[in-house]
Amino acid sequence: MALRVNLPPATRILLISLLCLSFLYNLARWRQLDHTAGKPNATPIIPYLTLVPTRFIIYPWTLLTATFVEQNIFTVILNAATLFYGGKYLERAWGSREFGKFILVVSLVSNAVTVLVYLIWNAIGGDFLRGLTPICGGIAIQAAFLVAFKQLVPEHTVTILKGIVKMRVKHFPALFLFLNTIGGIVFGTDTAAILAWLGLLTSWTYLRFYKHQPDLSGTSTSGLGIKGDASETFAFATFFPDAVQPPIASVADKIYTALVTLKICTPFSEEDIASGNQQALARGEAGLPSFLNNGRGASGTRLMGKREEAERRRALALKALDQRLQAAAASRTQSQPSSSQPVQAQPQTAAATVPAGQKMLGETNYTPDHA
């Protein structure tokens, strides 16, 4: 019986693009090697496939194609596995159109900002070789996939090596950034470090404020689904360890306030925050499918993991709801009229400023008891 691989269409196109473009790049690079002098060129440049900062104006399509060009077989295998497993899951969860839009936004924005960084670096440092640095690889896509999994199943625990290594999905983006940042400092792989940070920031911004998603909780009143994700569990500070979350949350809140003032971002309302928390709770019921073990013997383990994740999400949502109720009760007590004055019913008016619950968007301090 022939082997049949069931892949969604967008994931299939991305995989074919990765294999074909990487093959063409390495073939062109091999042909450019100068074997006549017995010493090949240090770094052959293929500006029509990879993104070269000083030449991308001539080859603008490389802002997209560079994402699917890998320089060796190991990175090809790694990126292919990322697209195969991660792309298959996300495309089935979001649909081909939304998944393709996500890949397009992350690739174009990350590569464009990376080009700008190297052009500024070249202008300030005076090193013309920085402007000829070939930018390529799927690092930004890998970071974006980790952010997407952080949104969908943050409390899911991934077990590796038969339980020797256990880590929650929400900790993977920070570990990915740490390893790439250290690699950029120690081994000089600054391109990978820059792409990792930009991939995370771009994907988080898109998922947080712009991507439309179906309403799983039934809390949206518009009937058009939910735009963005205002849940506390998807705040930017939650990507990092608890010890450094307060300062990161403080900086993130200031940046967010500035973006709202400039009308680049729309402030979340109380309904948006409540819908986001309920949406996160509803997603927790589905869990993360096992990529490596789909047999019947693991069904009990998967069901147990889903229940534990749902309990963690429910506890987070209840904690956030309790805090908002306490804040509302305190504000009502302070504004209650004295007994000597007649009580008049006054309609509630929406605040023109960013709501009080928005201050929690940068941090969360909840830690499950049985983490």
C-alpha positions as CSV (number, residue, x, y, z in Angstrom):
1,M,0.0,0.0,0.0
2,A,1.4,3.4,-1.0
3,L,2.3,5.9,1.7
4,R,-0.2,8.7,1.8
5,V,0.7,12.0,3.5
6,N,-2.4,14.1,4.2
7,L,-1.2,17.7,4.2
8,P,-3.4,20.9,4.0
9,P,-2.7,22.9,0.8
10,A,-0.9,25.9,2.2
11,T,1.5,23.7,4.2
12,R,2.2,21.6,1.1
13,I,3.0,24.7,-0.9
14,L,5.4,26.0,1.8
15,L,7.2,22.6,2.1
16,I,7.6,22.4,-1.7
17,S,8.9,26.0,-1.8
18,L,11.4,25.3,1.0
19,L,12.8,22.2,-0.7
20,C,13.0,23.8,-4.2
21,L,14.4,27.2,-3.2
22,S,17.0,25.6,-0.9
23,F,18.1,23.2,-3.6
24,L,18.4,26.1,-6.2
25,Y,20.3,28.2,-3.7
26,N,22.9,25.6,-2.9
27,L,23.2,24.7,-6.5
28,A,23.9,28.3,-7.5
29,R,26.3,28.7,-4.5
30,W,28.2,25.6,-5.5
31,R,28.5,27.0,-9.1
32,Q,29.9,30.3,-7.8
33,L,32.7,28.6,-5.8
34,D,36.1,29.5,-7.3
35,H,37.8,26.1,-7.5
36,T,40.3,27.3,-10.1
37,A,42.6,28.9,-7.5
38,G,42.3,26.0,-5.1
39,K,40.6,28.1,-2.5
40,P,36.8,28.7,-2.8
41,N,35.2,32.1,-2.1
42,A,34.4,32.7,1.6
43,T,30.7,33.6,1.2
44,P,29.1,33.4,-2.3
45,I,26.1,35.8,-2.6
46,I,22.9,34.8,-4.4
47,P,21.0,38.1,-4.3
48,Y,18.1,36.8,-6.4
49,L,17.2,34.2,-3.8
50,T,18.5,35.4,-0.5
51,L,17.9,38.8,0.9
52,V,20.9,41.1,0.6
53,P,20.3,44.5,2.3
54,T,22.1,46.7,-0.3
55,R,20.5,44.9,-3.2
56,F,17.0,44.0,-2.2
57,I,15.6,47.0,-4.2
58,I,16.7,45.2,-7.4
59,Y,15.3,41.9,-6.2
60,P,12.2,42.8,-4.0
61,W,10.7,39.3,-4.1
62,T,13.6,38.1,-1.9
63,L,11.7,39.7,1.1
64,L,9.5,36.6,0.8
65,T,11.7,33.9,-0.8
66,A,14.5,34.3,1.7
67,T,12.4,32.8,4.4
68,F,12.4,29.5,2.5
69,V,16.1,29.3,1.6
70,E,18.3,27.2,3.9
71,Q,22.1,27.0,3.6
72,N,22.6,23.4,4.7
73,I,20.9,20.0,5.0
74,F,20.5,20.3,8.8
75,T,18.5,23.6,8.7
76,V,16.5,22.2,5.8
77,I,15.4,19.2,7.9
78,L,14.7,21.4,10.9
79,N,12.6,23.9,9.0
80,A,10.8,21.2,7.0
81,A,9.8,19.5,10.3
82,T,8.6,22.8,11.7
83,L,6.4,23.4,8.6
84,F,5.2,19.8,8.5
85,Y,4.1,19.5,12.1
86,G,3.4,23.1,13.1
87,G,2.0,24.2,9.8
88,K,-0.4,21.2,9.6
89,Y,-1.8,21.9,13.0
90,L,-2.1,25.7,12.6
91,E,-3.6,25.5,9.2
92,R,-6.3,23.1,10.4
93,A,-7.0,25.2,13.4
94,W,-7.2,28.6,11.5
95,G,-7.9,27.6,7.9
96,S,-5.7,27.9,4.9
97,R,-6.4,31.6,4.2
98,E,-5.7,32.8,7.8
99,F,-2.6,30.6,8.0
100,G,-1.3,31.9,4.7
101,K,-1.9,35.5,5.8
102,F,0.0,34.8,9.1
103,I,3.0,33.4,7.2
104,L,3.0,36.3,4.8
105,V,2.9,39.0,7.5
106,V,5.6,37.3,9.6
107,S,7.9,36.8,6.6
108,L,7.6,40.2,5.0
109,V,7.7,42.3,8.2
110,S,10.6,40.4,9.9
111,N,12.7,40.4,6.7
112,A,12.0,44.1,6.0
113,V,12.9,45.2,9.5
114,T,16.1,43.0,9.4
115,V,17.2,44.8,6.2
116,L,16.6,48.1,7.9
117,V,18.7,47.0,10.9
118,Y,21.6,46.0,8.7
119,L,21.5,49.1,6.6
120,I,21.6,51.3,9.8
121,W,24.4,49.0,11.2
122,N,26.3,49.5,7.9
123,A,25.9,53.3,8.0
124,I,26.9,53.7,11.6
125,G,29.7,51.2,11.8
126,G,31.1,51.9,8.4
127,D,31.5,48.2,7.6
128,F,30.3,47.7,4.1
129,L,30.2,43.9,4.5
130,R,27.2,44.3,6.8
131,G,25.3,45.6,3.8
132,L,26.2,42.4,1.9
133,T,25.1,40.0,4.7
134,P,22.8,37.3,3.1
135,I,19.6,37.1,5.1
136,C,17.7,33.8,4.8
137,G,16.2,30.9,6.8
138,G,13.0,30.1,8.6
139,I,14.0,31.3,12.1
140,A,11.2,34.0,12.1
141,I,8.7,31.3,11.1
142,Q,9.9,29.0,13.9
143,A,9.5,31.8,16.5
144,A,6.1,32.7,15.1
145,F,4.9,29.1,15.4
146,L,6.0,29.0,19.1
147,V,4.0,32.2,19.7
148,A,0.9,30.7,18.1
149,F,1.2,27.6,20.2
150,K,1.7,29.8,23.3
151,Q,-1.7,31.4,22.4
152,L,-3.5,28.2,21.7
153,V,-2.2,25.9,24.4
154,P,0.0,27.7,26.9
155,E,-0.4,25.3,29.8
156,H,0.1,22.1,27.7
157,T,3.1,20.1,28.9
158,V,5.4,18.6,26.3
159,T,7.2,15.4,27.5
160,I,10.5,14.5,25.8
161,L,12.7,11.4,26.3
162,K,10.0,9.3,28.1
163,G,9.3,11.9,30.8
164,I,12.9,12.9,31.5
165,V,12.4,16.4,30.1
166,K,9.1,18.2,30.7
167,M,8.3,21.7,29.6
168,R,5.1,23.7,29.1
169,V,4.5,25.2,25.7
170,K,4.4,28.8,27.2
171,H,8.1,28.5,28.1
172,F,9.3,27.5,24.6
173,P,9.4,31.1,23.1
174,A,11.6,32.4,25.9
175,L,14.0,29.4,25.5
176,F,14.1,29.9,21.8
177,L,15.0,33.6,22.1
178,F,17.6,32.8,24.8
179,L,19.4,30.2,22.7
180,N,19.4,32.3,19.5
181,T,20.6,35.4,21.4
182,I,23.4,33.5,23.1
183,G,24.3,32.0,19.7
184,G,24.4,35.5,18.1
185,I,26.8,36.8,20.8
186,V,29.0,33.8,21.1
187,F,29.1,32.3,17.6
188,G,28.4,35.4,15.6
189,T,25.0,34.2,14.2
190,D,23.5,37.7,14.6
191,T,21.1,37.2,11.7
192,A,19.4,34.3,13.4
193,A,19.2,36.3,16.7
194,I,17.6,39.3,15.0
195,L,15.1,37.1,13.0
196,A,14.1,35.3,16.2
197,W,13.3,38.5,18.0
198,L,11.5,40.0,15.1
199,G,9.6,36.8,14.4
200,L,8.3,36.8,17.9
201,L,7.4,40.5,18.1
202,T,5.7,40.4,14.7
203,S,3.6,37.3,15.3
204,W,2.6,38.4,18.8
205,T,1.6,41.8,17.6
206,Y,-0.5,40.4,14.7
207,L,-2.2,37.7,16.9
208,R,-2.7,40.1,19.8
209,F,-4.3,43.1,18.0
210,Y,-5.2,42.2,14.4
211,K,-6.0,38.6,13.6
212,H,-9.7,37.7,13.5
213,Q,-10.6,34.4,15.2
214,P,-13.9,32.6,15.6
215,D,-15.8,33.1,18.9
216,L,-15.5,29.8,20.7
217,S,-16.9,31.1,24.0
218,G,-20.1,32.8,22.7
219,T,-19.2,36.1,24.6
220,S,-18.8,38.3,21.5
221,T,-21.9,40.5,20.8
222,S,-20.9,41.7,17.3
223,G,-21.5,38.3,15.6
224,L,-18.3,38.8,13.6
225,G,-16.0,36.9,15.8
226,I,-13.1,38.4,17.9
227,K,-10.4,40.6,16.6
228,G,-7.1,40.0,18.4
229,D,-6.6,38.3,21.8
230,A,-7.0,40.5,24.9
231,S,-6.6,37.6,27.4
232,E,-4.2,38.0,30.3
233,T,-2.5,34.7,29.4
234,F,-1.3,36.1,26.1
235,A,0.2,39.3,27.5
236,F,3.7,40.0,26.3
237,A,5.2,39.7,29.7
238,T,3.9,36.1,30.1
239,F,6.5,35.0,27.5
240,F,9.2,35.4,30.1
241,P,10.0,33.9,33.5
242,D,8.0,35.2,36.5
243,A,11.0,37.0,38.0
244,V,11.4,39.4,35.1
245,Q,7.7,39.9,34.2
246,P,7.1,43.1,36.3
247,P,9.7,45.3,34.6
248,I,8.9,43.9,31.2
249,A,5.2,44.5,31.9
250,S,5.9,48.1,32.9
251,V,7.8,48.8,29.7
252,A,5.2,47.0,27.6
253,D,2.4,49.1,29.2
254,K,4.2,52.3,28.4
255,I,4.7,51.3,24.7
256,Y,1.1,50.2,24.5
257,T,-0.2,53.5,25.9
258,A,2.0,55.4,23.3
259,L,0.6,53.2,20.5
260,V,-2.9,53.9,21.6
261,T,-2.2,57.6,21.8
262,L,-0.9,57.5,18.3
263,K,-4.0,55.6,17.2
264,I,-1.9,52.7,15.9
265,C,-3.6,50.3,18.3
266,T,-7.2,50.3,19.5
267,P,-7.5,50.0,23.3
268,F,-9.2,46.8,24.6
269,S,-12.6,47.2,26.2
270,E,-13.8,45.3,29.2
271,E,-15.8,43.1,26.9
272,D,-12.7,42.4,24.8
273,I,-10.8,41.3,27.9
274,A,-13.6,39.1,29.2
275,S,-14.1,37.6,25.7
276,G,-10.4,37.0,25.4
277,N,-10.2,35.2,28.8
278,Q,-13.3,33.1,27.9
279,Q,-11.8,32.3,24.5
280,A,-8.6,31.2,26.1
281,L,-10.6,28.9,28.5
282,A,-12.5,27.5,25.6
283,R,-9.3,26.7,23.6
284,G,-8.0,24.8,26.6
285,E,-10.6,22.2,26.2
286,A,-9.1,21.1,22.9
287,G,-5.5,20.7,24.0
288,L,-2.5,20.1,21.7
289,P,-2.6,16.9,19.6
290,S,0.4,14.5,19.9
291,F,2.5,14.8,16.8
292,L,4.7,11.8,17.5
293,N,2.2,9.4,19.0
294,N,-1.3,9.0,17.6
295,G,-1.9,5.5,18.8
296,R,-4.8,4.4,21.1
297,G,-2.6,3.7,24.0
298,A,-1.9,7.4,24.5
299,S,-5.6,8.5,24.6
300,G,-5.8,8.3,28.4
301,T,-2.7,10.5,28.7
302,R,-4.0,13.0,26.3
303,L,-7.4,13.2,28.0
304,M,-5.7,13.7,31.4
305,G,-3.5,16.4,29.9
306,K,-6.5,18.2,28.5
307,R,-8.3,18.1,31.8
308,E,-5.3,19.5,33.7
309,E,-4.8,22.3,31.1
310,A,-8.5,23.2,31.3
311,E,-8.3,23.4,35.1
312,R,-5.3,25.7,34.9
313,R,-7.0,27.9,32.3
314,R,-10.2,28.0,34.4
315,A,-8.3,29.0,37.5
316,L,-6.6,31.8,35.6
317,A,-9.9,33.1,34.2
318,L,-11.6,33.0,37.6
319,K,-8.7,34.8,39.2
320,A,-8.8,37.6,36.6
321,L,-12.6,37.8,36.9
322,D,-12.4,38.1,40.7
323,Q,-9.9,40.9,40.5
324,R,-12.1,42.9,38.2
325,L,-15.1,42.3,40.4
326,Q,-13.2,43.5,43.4
327,A,-12.1,46.6,41.5
328,A,-15.6,47.4,40.4
329,A,-17.0,46.9,44.0
330,A,-14.3,49.3,45.4
331,S,-15.1,52.0,42.8
332,R,-18.9,51.6,43.5
333,T,-18.3,52.0,47.3
334,Q,-16.2,55.2,46.8
335,S,-18.8,56.8,44.4
336,Q,-21.9,55.8,46.6
337,P,-23.9,59.0,47.5
338,S,-24.6,60.0,51.1
339,S,-27.9,59.1,52.9
340,S,-29.0,62.7,53.0
341,Q,-28.9,63.1,49.2
342,P,-31.6,61.6,47.0
343,V,-30.4,58.6,45.0
344,Q,-30.8,59.1,41.3
345,A,-30.2,56.5,38.7
346,Q,-27.5,57.5,36.3
347,P,-26.6,55.7,33.1
348,Q,-23.2,54.2,32.9
349,T,-20.9,55.9,30.4
350,A,-17.9,54.3,28.7
351,A,-14.6,55.7,29.8
352,A,-12.6,57.6,27.2
353,T,-9.3,56.3,28.5
354,V,-7.8,52.9,28.5
355,P,-9.9,50.6,30.9
356,A,-8.5,49.7,34.3
357,G,-8.4,46.0,33.4
358,Q,-6.0,46.9,30.6
359,K,-3.2,47.4,33.1
360,M,-3.1,43.7,33.6
361,L,-2.3,43.0,29.9
362,G,1.4,43.1,30.6
363,E,1.6,40.6,33.4
364,T,0.1,37.7,35.3
365,N,1.3,36.4,38.6
366,Y,-0.7,33.1,38.8
367,T,1.3,29.9,39.3
368,P,-0.6,26.6,39.3
369,D,-0.1,24.6,42.5
370,H,0.8,21.4,40.8
371,A,2.9,22.9,38.0
